[in-house]
């Protein structure tokens, strides 16, 4: 199983703690969990560089296509910064 295998099980309000390279810990609150078909993946939304700090975690999801050996969708979790220490 991959590191993000259960990413789609998160829900709004859950907390995610991220340890940075400088050993600071940032705390995030999940604001949304969405499944996007690959053909409709919102690149501009997911990779936006404007606005307040946001954490976006992306992994494969949805149905698995055995003929291509790929998932047909992506799970996108968005979180907002709560605190950093």
PDB file of N, CA, C and O in Angstrom:
ATOM      1  N   UNK A   1       0.830  -1.182   0.000  1.00  0.00           N
ATOM      2  CA  UNK A   1       0.000   0.000   0.000  1.00  0.00           C
ATOM      3  C   UNK A   1       0.875   1.246   0.000  1.00  0.00           C
ATOM      4  O   UNK A   1       1.941   1.277   0.616  1.00  0.00           O
ATOM      5  N   UNK A   2       0.404   2.269  -0.702  1.00  0.00           N
ATOM      6  CA  UNK A   2       1.128   3.523  -0.771  1.00  0.00           C
ATOM      7  C   UNK A   2       0.877   4.405   0.437  1.00  0.00           C
ATOM      8  O   UNK A   2      -0.047   4.175   1.218  1.00  0.00           O
ATOM      9  N   UNK A   3       1.702   5.400   0.572  1.00  0.00           N
ATOM     10  CA  UNK A   3       1.639   6.335   1.696  1.00  0.00           C
ATOM     11  C   UNK A   3       0.284   7.030   1.785  1.00  0.00           C
ATOM     12  O   UNK A   3      -0.212   7.266   2.887  1.00  0.00           O
ATOM     13  N   UNK A   4      -0.317   7.359   0.659  1.00  0.00           N
ATOM     14  CA  UNK A   4      -1.599   8.076   0.635  1.00  0.00           C
ATOM     15  C   UNK A   4      -2.789   7.147   0.399  1.00  0.00           C
ATOM     16  O   UNK A   4      -3.855   7.617   0.002  1.00  0.00           O
ATOM     17  N   UNK A   5      -2.640   5.869   0.628  1.00  0.00           N
ATOM     18  CA  UNK A   5      -3.680   4.885   0.319  1.00  0.00           C
ATOM     19  C   UNK A   5      -5.041   5.261   0.905  1.00  0.00           C
ATOM     20  O   UNK A   5      -6.061   5.086   0.238  1.00  0.00           O
ATOM     21  N   UNK A   6      -5.079   5.767   2.126  1.00  0.00           N
ATOM     22  CA  UNK A   6      -6.358   6.084   2.781  1.00  0.00           C
ATOM     23  C   UNK A   6      -6.645   7.585   2.816  1.00  0.00           C
ATOM     24  O   UNK A   6      -7.444   8.043   3.633  1.00  0.00           O
ATOM     25  N   UNK A   7      -6.005   8.345   1.946  1.00  0.00           N
ATOM     26  CA  UNK A   7      -6.193   9.784   1.906  1.00  0.00           C
ATOM     27  C   UNK A   7      -7.663  10.159   1.726  1.00  0.00           C
ATOM     28  O   UNK A   7      -8.137  11.117   2.337  1.00  0.00           O
ATOM     29  N   UNK A   8      -8.375   9.422   0.907  1.00  0.00           N
ATOM     30  CA  UNK A   8      -9.791   9.693   0.654  1.00  0.00           C
ATOM     31  C   UNK A   8     -10.687   9.470   1.854  1.00  0.00           C
ATOM     32  O   UNK A   8     -11.854   9.860   1.825  1.00  0.00           O
ATOM     33  N   UNK A   9     -10.170   8.848   2.924  1.00  0.00           N
ATOM     34  CA  UNK A   9     -10.956   8.623   4.138  1.00  0.00           C
ATOM     35  C   UNK A   9     -10.971   9.838   5.060  1.00  0.00           C
ATOM     36  O   UNK A   9     -11.734   9.877   6.025  1.00  0.00           O
ATOM     37  N   UNK A  10     -10.130  10.830   4.765  1.00  0.00           N
ATOM     38  CA  UNK A  10     -10.142  12.044   5.581  1.00  0.00           C
ATOM     39  C   UNK A  10     -11.465  12.777   5.387  1.00  0.00           C
ATOM     40  O   UNK A  10     -12.164  12.557   4.399  1.00  0.00           O
ATOM     41  N   UNK A  11     -11.802  13.648   6.334  1.00  0.00           N
ATOM     42  CA  UNK A  11     -13.008  14.455   6.197  1.00  0.00           C
ATOM     43  C   UNK A  11     -12.767  15.839   6.779  1.00  0.00           C
ATOM     44  O   UNK A  11     -11.836  16.046   7.559  1.00  0.00           O
ATOM     45  N   UNK A  12     -13.613  16.779   6.393  1.00  0.00           N
ATOM     46  CA  UNK A  12     -13.484  18.171   6.831  1.00  0.00           C
ATOM     47  C   UNK A  12     -13.384  18.244   8.347  1.00  0.00           C
ATOM     48  O   UNK A  12     -14.129  17.578   9.065  1.00  0.00           O
ATOM     49  N   UNK A  13     -12.450  19.064   8.822  1.00  0.00           N
ATOM     50  CA  UNK A  13     -12.258  19.255  10.250  1.00  0.00           C
ATOM     51  C   UNK A  13     -11.115  18.431  10.831  1.00  0.00           C
ATOM     52  O   UNK A  13     -10.592  18.770  11.893  1.00  0.00           O
ATOM     53  N   UNK A  14     -10.724  17.372  10.164  1.00  0.00           N
ATOM     54  CA  UNK A  14      -9.609  16.578  10.674  1.00  0.00           C
ATOM     55  C   UNK A  14      -8.321  17.371  10.581  1.00  0.00           C
ATOM     56  O   UNK A  14      -8.192  18.265   9.745  1.00  0.00           O
ATOM     57  N   UNK A  15      -7.369  17.044  11.437  1.00  0.00           N
ATOM     58  CA  UNK A  15      -6.107  17.761  11.486  1.00  0.00           C
ATOM     59  C   UNK A  15      -5.010  16.955  10.808  1.00  0.00           C
ATOM     60  O   UNK A  15      -4.966  15.729  10.908  1.00  0.00           O
ATOM     61  N   UNK A  16      -4.131  17.662  10.120  1.00  0.00           N
ATOM     62  CA  UNK A  16      -2.949  17.065   9.504  1.00  0.00           C
ATOM     63  C   UNK A  16      -1.744  17.821  10.045  1.00  0.00           C
ATOM     64  O   UNK A  16      -1.707  19.049   9.976  1.00  0.00           O
ATOM     65  N   UNK A  17      -0.771  17.117  10.577  1.00  0.00           N
ATOM     66  CA  UNK A  17       0.458  17.720  11.060  1.00  0.00           C
ATOM     67  C   UNK A  17       1.565  17.403  10.072  1.00  0.00           C
ATOM     68  O   UNK A  17       1.735  16.252   9.671  1.00  0.00           O
ATOM     69  N   UNK A  18       2.321  18.430   9.676  1.00  0.00           N
ATOM     70  CA  UNK A  18       3.403  18.265   8.708  1.00  0.00           C
ATOM     71  C   UNK A  18       4.691  18.773   9.338  1.00  0.00           C
ATOM     72  O   UNK A  18       4.754  19.914   9.796  1.00  0.00           O
ATOM     73  N   UNK A  19       5.722  17.925   9.361  1.00  0.00           N
ATOM     74  CA  UNK A  19       7.035  18.336   9.849  1.00  0.00           C
ATOM     75  C   UNK A  19       7.867  18.793   8.664  1.00  0.00           C
ATOM     76  O   UNK A  19       8.078  18.043   7.711  1.00  0.00           O
ATOM     77  N   UNK A  20       8.339  20.035   8.735  1.00  0.00           N
ATOM     78  CA  UNK A  20       9.127  20.627   7.668  1.00  0.00           C
ATOM     79  C   UNK A  20      10.597  20.211   7.781  1.00  0.00           C
ATOM     80  O   UNK A  20      11.013  19.649   8.795  1.00  0.00           O
ATOM     81  N   UNK A  21      11.362  20.485   6.754  1.00  0.00           N
ATOM     82  CA  UNK A  21      12.785  20.127   6.730  1.00  0.00           C
ATOM     83  C   UNK A  21      13.553  20.787   7.872  1.00  0.00           C
ATOM     84  O   UNK A  21      14.547  20.240   8.351  1.00  0.00           O
ATOM     85  N   UNK A  22      13.094  21.966   8.311  1.00  0.00           N
ATOM     86  CA  UNK A  22      13.764  22.663   9.410  1.00  0.00           C
ATOM     87  C   UNK A  22      13.247  22.219  10.780  1.00  0.00           C
ATOM     88  O   UNK A  22      13.560  22.840  11.796  1.00  0.00           O
ATOM     89  N   UNK A  23      12.455  21.144  10.803  1.00  0.00           N
ATOM     90  CA  UNK A  23      11.899  20.514  12.008  1.00  0.00           C
ATOM     91  C   UNK A  23      10.746  21.286  12.639  1.00  0.00           C
ATOM     92  O   UNK A  23      10.249  20.899  13.696  1.00  0.00           O
ATOM     93  N   UNK A  24      10.317  22.374  12.002  1.00  0.00           N
ATOM     94  CA  UNK A  24       9.107  23.044  12.466  1.00  0.00           C
ATOM     95  C   UNK A  24       7.917  22.170  12.114  1.00  0.00           C
ATOM     96  O   UNK A  24       7.935  21.449  11.115  1.00  0.00           O
ATOM     97  N   UNK A  25       6.889  22.238  12.935  1.00  0.00           N
ATOM     98  CA  UNK A  25       5.672  21.460  12.687  1.00  0.00           C
ATOM     99  C   UNK A  25       4.554  22.428  12.326  1.00  0.00           C
ATOM    100  O   UNK A  25       4.306  23.401  13.038  1.00  0.00           O
ATOM    101  N   UNK A  26       3.885  22.152  11.218  1.00  0.00           N
ATOM    102  CA  UNK A  26       2.731  22.946  10.818  1.00  0.00           C
ATOM    103  C   UNK A  26       1.478  22.116  11.028  1.00  0.00           C
ATOM    104  O   UNK A  26       1.476  20.903  10.817  1.00  0.00           O
ATOM    105  N   UNK A  27       0.415  22.783  11.444  1.00  0.00           N
ATOM    106  CA  UNK A  27      -0.856  22.109  11.736  1.00  0.00           C
ATOM    107  C   UNK A  27      -1.900  22.647  10.759  1.00  0.00           C
ATOM    108  O   UNK A  27      -2.059  23.857  10.600  1.00  0.00           O
ATOM    109  N   UNK A  28      -2.601  21.730  10.113  1.00  0.00           N
ATOM    110  CA  UNK A  28      -3.567  22.061   9.073  1.00  0.00           C
ATOM    111  C   UNK A  28      -4.917  21.441   9.413  1.00  0.00           C
ATOM    112  O   UNK A  28      -4.981  20.392  10.054  1.00  0.00           O
ATOM    113  N   UNK A  29      -5.995  22.092   8.982  1.00  0.00           N
ATOM    114  CA  UNK A  29      -7.351  21.558   9.144  1.00  0.00           C
ATOM    115  C   UNK A  29      -7.915  21.268   7.756  1.00  0.00           C
ATOM    116  O   UNK A  29      -7.922  22.136   6.884  1.00  0.00           O
ATOM    117  N   UNK A  30      -8.384  20.044   7.563  1.00  0.00           N
ATOM    118  CA  UNK A  30      -8.951  19.644   6.278  1.00  0.00           C
ATOM    119  C   UNK A  30     -10.223  20.453   6.022  1.00  0.00           C
ATOM    120  O   UNK A  30     -11.105  20.540   6.876  1.00  0.00           O
ATOM    121  N   UNK A  31     -10.296  21.042   4.827  1.00  0.00           N
ATOM    122  CA  UNK A  31     -11.489  21.807   4.449  1.00  0.00           C
ATOM    123  C   UNK A  31     -12.321  21.085   3.398  1.00  0.00           C
ATOM    124  O   UNK A  31     -13.528  21.310   3.301  1.00  0.00           O
ATOM    125  N   UNK A  32     -11.683  20.213   2.601  1.00  0.00           N
ATOM    126  CA  UNK A  32     -12.453  19.466   1.610  1.00  0.00           C
ATOM    127  C   UNK A  32     -11.700  18.217   1.167  1.00  0.00           C
ATOM    128  O   UNK A  32     -10.471  18.163   1.193  1.00  0.00           O
ATOM    129  N   UNK A  33     -12.465  17.231   0.767  1.00  0.00           N
ATOM    130  CA  UNK A  33     -11.943  15.996   0.165  1.00  0.00           C
ATOM    131  C   UNK A  33     -12.799  15.753  -1.070  1.00  0.00           C
ATOM    132  O   UNK A  33     -14.009  15.551  -0.967  1.00  0.00           O
ATOM    133  N   UNK A  34     -12.162  15.774  -2.241  1.00  0.00           N
ATOM    134  CA  UNK A  34     -12.925  15.643  -3.487  1.00  0.00           C
ATOM    135  C   UNK A  34     -12.290  14.601  -4.398  1.00  0.00           C
ATOM    136  O   UNK A  34     -11.081  14.373  -4.363  1.00  0.00           O
ATOM    137  N   UNK A  35     -13.126  13.980  -5.206  1.00  0.00           N
ATOM    138  CA  UNK A  35     -12.692  13.016  -6.210  1.00  0.00           C
ATOM    139  C   UNK A  35     -12.961  13.636  -7.578  1.00  0.00           C
ATOM    140  O   UNK A  35     -14.099  13.988  -7.888  1.00  0.00           O
ATOM    141  N   UNK A  36     -11.916  13.771  -8.398  1.00  0.00           N
ATOM    142  CA  UNK A  36     -12.035  14.356  -9.731  1.00  0.00           C
ATOM    143  C   UNK A  36     -11.661  13.327 -10.786  1.00  0.00           C
ATOM    144  O   UNK A  36     -10.617  12.684 -10.681  1.00  0.00           O
ATOM    145  N   UNK A  37     -12.501  13.165 -11.799  1.00  0.00           N
ATOM    146  CA  UNK A  37     -12.127  12.330 -12.945  1.00  0.00           C
ATOM    147  C   UNK A  37     -10.890  12.953 -13.572  1.00  0.00           C
ATOM    148  O   UNK A  37     -10.787  14.177 -13.663  1.00  0.00           O
ATOM    149  N   UNK A  38      -9.951  12.119 -14.005  1.00  0.00           N
ATOM    150  CA  UNK A  38      -8.697  12.640 -14.549  1.00  0.00           C
ATOM    151  C   UNK A  38      -8.921  13.629 -15.689  1.00  0.00           C
ATOM    152  O   UNK A  38      -8.186  14.611 -15.805  1.00  0.00           O
ATOM    153  N   UNK A  39      -9.910  13.389 -16.520  1.00  0.00           N
ATOM    154  CA  UNK A  39     -10.178  14.290 -17.645  1.00  0.00           C
ATOM    155  C   UNK A  39     -10.681  15.658 -17.177  1.00  0.00           C
ATOM    156  O   UNK A  39     -10.612  16.628 -17.931  1.00  0.00           O
ATOM    157  N   UNK A  40     -11.186  15.746 -15.943  1.00  0.00           N
ATOM    158  CA  UNK A  40     -11.737  16.992 -15.421  1.00  0.00           C
ATOM    159  C   UNK A  40     -10.914  17.554 -14.261  1.00  0.00           C
ATOM    160  O   UNK A  40     -11.400  18.398 -13.508  1.00  0.00           O
ATOM    161  N   UNK A  41      -9.672  17.091 -14.114  1.00  0.00           N
ATOM    162  CA  UNK A  41      -8.830  17.521 -13.001  1.00  0.00           C
ATOM    163  C   UNK A  41      -8.605  19.032 -13.056  1.00  0.00           C
ATOM    164  O   UNK A  41      -8.176  19.553 -14.086  1.00  0.00           O
ATOM    165  N   UNK A  42      -8.891  19.743 -11.954  1.00  0.00           N
ATOM    166  CA  UNK A  42      -8.802  21.210 -11.951  1.00  0.00           C
ATOM    167  C   UNK A  42      -7.382  21.711 -11.641  1.00  0.00           C
ATOM    168  O   UNK A  42      -7.105  22.157 -10.528  1.00  0.00           O
ATOM    169  N   UNK A  43      -6.501  21.634 -12.624  1.00  0.00           N
ATOM    170  CA  UNK A  43      -5.101  22.025 -12.433  1.00  0.00           C
ATOM    171  C   UNK A  43      -4.966  23.414 -11.804  1.00  0.00           C
ATOM    172  O   UNK A  43      -4.235  23.591 -10.830  1.00  0.00           O
ATOM    173  N   UNK A  44      -5.668  24.387 -12.362  1.00  0.00           N
ATOM    174  CA  UNK A  44      -5.539  25.772 -11.892  1.00  0.00           C
ATOM    175  C   UNK A  44      -5.928  25.905 -10.420  1.00  0.00           C
ATOM    176  O   UNK A  44      -5.304  26.677  -9.692  1.00  0.00           O
ATOM    177  N   UNK A  45      -6.926  25.183  -9.978  1.00  0.00           N
ATOM    178  CA  UNK A  45      -7.362  25.233  -8.584  1.00  0.00           C
ATOM    179  C   UNK A  45      -6.350  24.529  -7.679  1.00  0.00           C
ATOM    180  O   UNK A  45      -5.954  25.069  -6.646  1.00  0.00           O
ATOM    181  N   UNK A  46      -5.944  23.347  -8.061  1.00  0.00           N
ATOM    182  CA  UNK A  46      -5.067  22.537  -7.214  1.00  0.00           C
ATOM    183  C   UNK A  46      -3.670  23.144  -7.094  1.00  0.00           C
ATOM    184  O   UNK A  46      -3.066  23.100  -6.022  1.00  0.00           O
ATOM    185  N   UNK A  47      -3.160  23.703  -8.172  1.00  0.00           N
ATOM    186  CA  UNK A  47      -1.790  24.216  -8.166  1.00  0.00           C
ATOM    187  C   UNK A  47      -1.717  25.738  -8.080  1.00  0.00           C
ATOM    188  O   UNK A  47      -0.683  26.318  -8.413  1.00  0.00           O
ATOM    189  N   UNK A  48      -2.782  26.393  -7.644  1.00  0.00           N
ATOM    190  CA  UNK A  48      -2.809  27.851  -7.505  1.00  0.00           C
ATOM    191  C   UNK A  48      -1.744  28.314  -6.517  1.00  0.00           C
ATOM    192  O   UNK A  48      -1.492  27.663  -5.502  1.00  0.00           O
ATOM    193  N   UNK A  49      -1.122  29.450  -6.831  1.00  0.00           N
ATOM    194  CA  UNK A  49      -0.082  29.999  -5.961  1.00  0.00           C
ATOM    195  C   UNK A  49      -0.517  31.290  -5.281  1.00  0.00           C
ATOM    196  O   UNK A  49       0.318  31.976  -4.691  1.00  0.00           O
ATOM    197  N   UNK A  50      -1.768  31.635  -5.344  1.00  0.00           N
ATOM    198  CA  UNK A  50      -2.232  32.871  -4.725  1.00  0.00           C
ATOM    199  C   UNK A  50      -3.160  32.540  -3.559  1.00  0.00           C
ATOM    200  O   UNK A  50      -3.638  31.414  -3.417  1.00  0.00           O
ATOM    201  N   UNK A  51      -3.396  33.548  -2.737  1.00  0.00           N
ATOM    202  CA  UNK A  51      -4.286  33.365  -1.609  1.00  0.00           C
ATOM    203  C   UNK A  51      -3.550  32.938  -0.360  1.00  0.00           C
ATOM    204  O   UNK A  51      -2.320  32.893  -0.344  1.00  0.00           O
ATOM    205  N   UNK A  52      -4.291  32.626   0.681  1.00  0.00           N
ATOM    206  CA  UNK A  52      -3.670  32.224   1.951  1.00  0.00           C
ATOM    207  C   UNK A  52      -2.982  30.864   1.809  1.00  0.00           C
ATOM    208  O   UNK A  52      -3.247  30.125   0.861  1.00  0.00           O
ATOM    209  N   UNK A  53      -2.093  30.538   2.761  1.00  0.00           N
ATOM    210  CA  UNK A  53      -1.428  29.229   2.703  1.00  0.00           C
ATOM    211  C   UNK A  53      -2.455  28.096   2.648  1.00  0.00           C
ATOM    212  O   UNK A  53      -3.452  28.106   3.371  1.00  0.00           O
ATOM    213  N   UNK A  54      -2.195  27.132   1.787  1.00  0.00           N
ATOM    214  CA  UNK A  54      -3.085  25.972   1.654  1.00  0.00           C
ATOM    215  C   UNK A  54      -2.239  24.724   1.427  1.00  0.00           C
ATOM    216  O   UNK A  54      -1.201  24.772   0.767  1.00  0.00           O
ATOM    217  N   UNK A  55      -2.691  23.632   1.972  1.00  0.00           N
ATOM    218  CA  UNK A  55      -2.062  22.337   1.754  1.00  0.00           C
ATOM    219  C   UNK A  55      -2.989  21.544   0.845  1.00  0.00           C
ATOM    220  O   UNK A  55      -4.181  21.411   1.124  1.00  0.00           O
ATOM    221  N   UNK A  56      -2.443  21.023  -0.229  1.00  0.00           N
ATOM    222  CA  UNK A  56      -3.238  20.191  -1.134  1.00  0.00           C
ATOM    223  C   UNK A  56      -2.503  18.873  -1.330  1.00  0.00           C
ATOM    224  O   UNK A  56      -1.362  18.844  -1.791  1.00  0.00           O
ATOM    225  N   UNK A  57      -3.164  17.801  -0.978  1.00  0.00           N
ATOM    226  CA  UNK A  57      -2.608  16.457  -1.119  1.00  0.00           C
ATOM    227  C   UNK A  57      -3.377  15.754  -2.225  1.00  0.00           C
ATOM    228  O   UNK A  57      -4.608  15.770  -2.244  1.00  0.00           O
ATOM    229  N   UNK A  58      -2.643  15.136  -3.150  1.00  0.00           N
ATOM    230  CA  UNK A  58      -3.261  14.516  -4.319  1.00  0.00           C
ATOM    231  C   UNK A  58      -2.765  13.082  -4.449  1.00  0.00           C
ATOM    232  O   UNK A  58      -1.572  12.807  -4.316  1.00  0.00           O
ATOM    233  N   UNK A  59      -3.698  12.177  -4.711  1.00  0.00           N
ATOM    234  CA  UNK A  59      -3.333  10.791  -4.987  1.00  0.00           C
ATOM    235  C   UNK A  59      -4.349  10.205  -5.963  1.00  0.00           C
ATOM    236  O   UNK A  59      -5.392  10.803  -6.226  1.00  0.00           O
ATOM    237  N   UNK A  60      -4.036   9.058  -6.479  1.00  0.00           N
ATOM    238  CA  UNK A  60      -4.961   8.396  -7.395  1.00  0.00           C
ATOM    239  C   UNK A  60      -6.154   7.851  -6.614  1.00  0.00           C
ATOM    240  O   UNK A  60      -6.059   7.594  -5.414  1.00  0.00           O
ATOM    241  N   UNK A  61      -7.273   7.679  -7.307  1.00  0.00           N
ATOM    242  CA  UNK A  61      -8.466   7.183  -6.638  1.00  0.00           C
ATOM    243  C   UNK A  61      -9.531   6.792  -7.633  1.00  0.00           C
ATOM    244  O   UNK A  61      -9.304   6.783  -8.843  1.00  0.00           O
ATOM    245  N   UNK A  62     -10.692   6.469  -7.109  1.00  0.00           N
ATOM    246  CA  UNK A  62     -11.792   6.054  -7.963  1.00  0.00           C
ATOM    247  C   UNK A  62     -11.595   4.640  -8.475  1.00  0.00           C
ATOM    248  O   UNK A  62     -10.915   3.825  -7.852  1.00  0.00           O
ATOM    249  N   UNK A  63     -12.198   4.365  -9.612  1.00  0.00           N
ATOM    250  CA  UNK A  63     -12.150   3.020 -10.205  1.00  0.00           C
ATOM    251  C   UNK A  63     -10.769   2.756 -10.812  1.00  0.00           C
ATOM    252  O   UNK A  63     -10.112   3.661 -11.326  1.00  0.00           O
ATOM    253  N   UNK A  64     -10.357   1.504 -10.737  1.00  0.00           N
ATOM    254  CA  UNK A  64      -9.090   1.088 -11.340  1.00  0.00           C
ATOM    255  C   UNK A  64      -9.389   0.458 -12.691  1.00  0.00           C
ATOM    256  O   UNK A  64     -10.224  -0.440 -12.795  1.00  0.00           O
ATOM    257  N   UNK A  65      -8.707   0.929 -13.720  1.00  0.00           N
ATOM    258  CA  UNK A  65      -8.878   0.406 -15.080  1.00  0.00           C
ATOM    259  C   UNK A  65      -7.816  -0.666 -15.313  1.00  0.00           C
ATOM    260  O   UNK A  65      -6.635  -0.361 -15.480  1.00  0.00           O
ATOM    261  N   UNK A  66      -8.249  -1.911 -15.321  1.00  0.00           N
ATOM    262  CA  UNK A  66      -7.309  -3.025 -15.462  1.00  0.00           C
ATOM    263  C   UNK A  66      -6.659  -3.078 -16.841  1.00  0.00           C
ATOM    264  O   UNK A  66      -5.584  -3.659 -16.990  1.00  0.00           O
ATOM    265  N   UNK A  67      -7.284  -2.489 -17.838  1.00  0.00           N
ATOM    266  CA  UNK A  67      -6.692  -2.518 -19.179  1.00  0.00           C
ATOM    267  C   UNK A  67      -5.513  -1.544 -19.295  1.00  0.00           C
ATOM    268  O   UNK A  67      -4.564  -1.802 -20.036  1.00  0.00           O
ATOM    269  N   UNK A  68      -5.574  -0.420 -18.558  1.00  0.00           N
ATOM    270  CA  UNK A  68      -4.474   0.557 -18.598  1.00  0.00           C
ATOM    271  C   UNK A  68      -3.601   0.497 -17.349  1.00  0.00           C
ATOM    272  O   UNK A  68      -2.523   1.088 -17.293  1.00  0.00           O
ATOM    273  N   UNK A  69      -4.095  -0.235 -16.344  1.00  0.00           N
ATOM    274  CA  UNK A  69      -3.410  -0.341 -15.051  1.00  0.00           C
ATOM    275  C   UNK A  69      -3.258   1.030 -14.385  1.00  0.00           C
ATOM    276  O   UNK A  69      -2.225   1.333 -13.789  1.00  0.00           O
ATOM    277  N   UNK A  70      -4.301   1.845 -14.498  1.00  0.00           N
ATOM    278  CA  UNK A  70      -4.313   3.171 -13.900  1.00  0.00           C
ATOM    279  C   UNK A  70      -5.672   3.449 -13.260  1.00  0.00           C
ATOM    280  O   UNK A  70      -6.697   2.902 -13.665  1.00  0.00           O
ATOM    281  N   UNK A  71      -5.646   4.315 -12.250  1.00  0.00           N
ATOM    282  CA  UNK A  71      -6.900   4.785 -11.675  1.00  0.00           C
ATOM    283  C   UNK A  71      -7.493   5.836 -12.591  1.00  0.00           C
ATOM    284  O   UNK A  71      -6.763   6.534 -13.295  1.00  0.00           O
ATOM    285  N   UNK A  72      -8.818   5.953 -12.586  1.00  0.00           N
ATOM    286  CA  UNK A  72      -9.513   6.867 -13.488  1.00  0.00           C
ATOM    287  C   UNK A  72      -9.744   8.245 -12.882  1.00  0.00           C
ATOM    288  O   UNK A  72     -10.224   9.149 -13.565  1.00  0.00           O
ATOM    289  N   UNK A  73      -9.407   8.413 -11.608  1.00  0.00           N
ATOM    290  CA  UNK A  73      -9.673   9.676 -10.916  1.00  0.00           C
ATOM    291  C   UNK A  73      -8.530  10.022  -9.974  1.00  0.00           C
ATOM    292  O   UNK A  73      -7.590   9.251  -9.783  1.00  0.00           O
ATOM    293  N   UNK A  74      -8.649  11.211  -9.393  1.00  0.00           N
ATOM    294  CA  UNK A  74      -7.695  11.669  -8.386  1.00  0.00           C
ATOM    295  C   UNK A  74      -8.450  12.153  -7.159  1.00  0.00           C
ATOM    296  O   UNK A  74      -9.491  12.802  -7.270  1.00  0.00           O
ATOM    297  N   UNK A  75      -7.916  11.830  -5.993  1.00  0.00           N
ATOM    298  CA  UNK A  75      -8.433  12.338  -4.730  1.00  0.00           C
ATOM    299  C   UNK A  75      -7.627  13.581  -4.392  1.00  0.00           C
ATOM    300  O   UNK A  75      -6.397  13.551  -4.405  1.00  0.00           O
ATOM    301  N   UNK A  76      -8.324  14.685  -4.086  1.00  0.00           N
ATOM    302  CA  UNK A  76      -7.657  15.928  -3.706  1.00  0.00           C
ATOM    303  C   UNK A  76      -8.162  16.343  -2.325  1.00  0.00           C
ATOM    304  O   UNK A  76      -9.354  16.581  -2.130  1.00  0.00           O
ATOM    305  N   UNK A  77      -7.238  16.424  -1.377  1.00  0.00           N
ATOM    306  CA  UNK A  77      -7.555  16.898  -0.030  1.00  0.00           C
ATOM    307  C   UNK A  77      -6.980  18.305   0.099  1.00  0.00           C
ATOM    308  O   UNK A  77      -5.800  18.523  -0.178  1.00  0.00           O
ATOM    309  N   UNK A  78      -7.800  19.249   0.514  1.00  0.00           N
ATOM    310  CA  UNK A  78      -7.365  20.623   0.725  1.00  0.00           C
ATOM    311  C   UNK A  78      -7.472  20.936   2.215  1.00  0.00           C
ATOM    312  O   UNK A  78      -8.446  20.567   2.871  1.00  0.00           O
ATOM    313  N   UNK A  79      -6.450  21.626   2.739  1.00  0.00           N
ATOM    314  CA  UNK A  79      -6.445  21.989   4.156  1.00  0.00           C
ATOM    315  C   UNK A  79      -5.923  23.415   4.315  1.00  0.00           C
ATOM    316  O   UNK A  79      -5.142  23.901   3.496  1.00  0.00           O
ATOM    317  N   UNK A  80      -6.365  24.069   5.372  1.00  0.00           N
ATOM    318  CA  UNK A  80      -5.919  25.427   5.662  1.00  0.00           C
ATOM    319  C   UNK A  80      -5.006  25.403   6.884  1.00  0.00           C
ATOM    320  O   UNK A  80      -5.163  24.578   7.784  1.00  0.00           O
ATOM    321  N   UNK A  81      -4.050  26.327   6.892  1.00  0.00           N
ATOM    322  CA  UNK A  81      -3.088  26.412   7.979  1.00  0.00           C
ATOM    323  C   UNK A  81      -3.772  26.867   9.257  1.00  0.00           C
ATOM    324  O   UNK A  81      -4.507  27.854   9.271  1.00  0.00           O
ATOM    325  N   UNK A  82      -3.517  26.127  10.334  1.00  0.00           N
ATOM    326  CA  UNK A  82      -4.070  26.490  11.641  1.00  0.00           C
ATOM    327  C   UNK A  82      -2.965  27.173  12.449  1.00  0.00           C
ATOM    328  O   UNK A  82      -3.136  28.310  12.888  1.00  0.00           O
ATOM    329  N   UNK A  83      -1.837  26.493  12.649  1.00  0.00           N
ATOM    330  CA  UNK A  83      -0.696  27.052  13.377  1.00  0.00           C
ATOM    331  C   UNK A  83       0.582  26.384  12.895  1.00  0.00           C
ATOM    332  O   UNK A  83       0.562  25.331  12.256  1.00  0.00           O
ATOM    333  N   UNK A  84       1.684  27.028  13.221  1.00  0.00           N
ATOM    334  CA  UNK A  84       2.995  26.412  13.004  1.00  0.00           C
ATOM    335  C   UNK A  84       3.834  26.675  14.234  1.00  0.00           C
ATOM    336  O   UNK A  84       3.678  27.702  14.896  1.00  0.00           O
ATOM    337  N   UNK A  85       4.721  25.749  14.539  1.00  0.00           N
ATOM    338  CA  UNK A  85       5.553  25.914  15.735  1.00  0.00           C
ATOM    339  C   UNK A  85       6.998  25.595  15.423  1.00  0.00           C
ATOM    340  O   UNK A  85       7.852  25.677  16.306  1.00  0.00           O
TER     341      UNK A  85
END
